Each structure stands twice: as structure tokens, then as C-alpha cells.
């Protein structure tokens, strides 16, 4: 399937974000103390423990995953990825929301080099935790050097943290066989640390 862009200014709006990835903002090059952060939430990650143990694949035999399972709860994973440095920040929560997005921003912005940066561009979609002009104003109230940049409609794929989420899904969350939420959170955050070492 395909969604055709309906926004007549699609290319111009997408260009702002693509330019940030290439090191410029509104025609001016970024300075050495400007940073670009891609952030989003991966919602409702379920821990499902199968009623029978998972059998890993062997030569000549596919893996086997029991169809029936016990629900062990769900987590949301909020992540921020420095597009130029390969640094990942993340936290697991019971749900998303403005307060938890604030916690993620706080986690990043209270560390160097972001705390003393000239500007930190935050690329997000228009999800409920960071929607519209209100969220732009709110972020600048929290941190005056933070600049929120929204992806436009049908363009959340421009947010590079989605690449990281897709790798996490394949490497850690498939199958989502976890005994409890503590194990799920531990696996996510352990992979986050591992990913950083290979992304730098």
C-alpha cells in the first residue's frame, strides 16, 4: 500500500528535517554546539509468556513458538536518538503522556553537551505527548535552547528514531516472550546500551 502526500508543501516541510540531518537549518549551517535529537514513543509493548517453552531453530528445523500465552502486562518505551552522534537515551514507563515525555527530555537536556548547547533540535511527530504549537512553547519553557520540529502528516518515517525502533523490534521484541515486565524492560535497556556501542 502507499499513502500519497496530500500536503502541497510536503517537500519543503520534509526538507527542513532532511537539512537538519545534513547539518543545516533554514539555509544556515549548524554550529559545532548545535545538536539534533530524534524522539518518539513505542507504545504498548506486550510481554507474552507462552504456555510451553519456545524451541529455538536448529539445522534443518524451524523454531517453534507456542501459540497460547499468558499476558504479563505492557510497557511504553520512550527513546531519543542523537542523529549525529549515535547516542541513545531511553526509559520505560507504564504509559506515554506529557509528563513522561518531559522525563525523557529532562534525561537528555540535563547532560552535556546538550545542557550547554547553543540549540538542541528535537524532531518528533504530532503525537498527543508533543502536539502542535503548545508543545513547541512548552519545550522552550522547559529548556530555552530546545527547538521542537514536527514531522508533518504522513511523514513520521522522516524521524530517524523509527529506524532504531525497527531494529529493536527485530532483535529484541520478536518473539515477545518475557516472564515479566522487569525482564522486558531489562532487555530493552540492555539492547539500548549495546546499540550505542555499534552505532558510534
C-alpha positions, 0 to 999 in steps of 0.5 A: 500500500502507499499513502500519497502526500496530500500536503502541497508543501510536503517537500519543503516541510520534509526538507527542513528535517532532511537539512537538519540531518545534513547539518543545516537549518533554514539555509544556515549551517549548524554550529559545532554546539548545535545538536539534533535529537530524534524522539518518539514513543513505542507504545504498548509493548506486550510481554507474552509468556507462552504456555510451553517453552519456545524451541529455538531453530536448529539445522534443518528445523524451524523454531517453534513458538507456542501459540497460547500465552499468558499476558504479563502486562505492557510497557511504553518505551520512550527513546531519543536518538542523537542523529549525529552522534549515535547516542541513545537515551531511553526509559520505560514507563507504564504509559506515554503522556506529557509528563513522561515525555518531559522525563525523557527530555529532562534525561537528555537536556540535563547532560552535556553537551546538550545542557550547554548547547547553543540549540538542541533540535528535537524532531518528533511527530504530532503525537498527543505527548508533543502536539502542535504549537503548545508543545513547541512553547512548552519545550522552550519553557522547559529548556530555552535552547530546545527547538521542537520540529514536527514531522508533518502528516504522513511523514513520521518515517522522516524521524530517524528514531523509527529506524532504531525502533525497527531494529529493536523490534527485530532483535529484541521484541520478536518473539515477545516472550518475557516472564515479566515486565522487569525482564522486558524492560531489562532487555530493552535497556540492555539492547539500548546500551549495546546499540550505542556501542555499534552505532558510534 
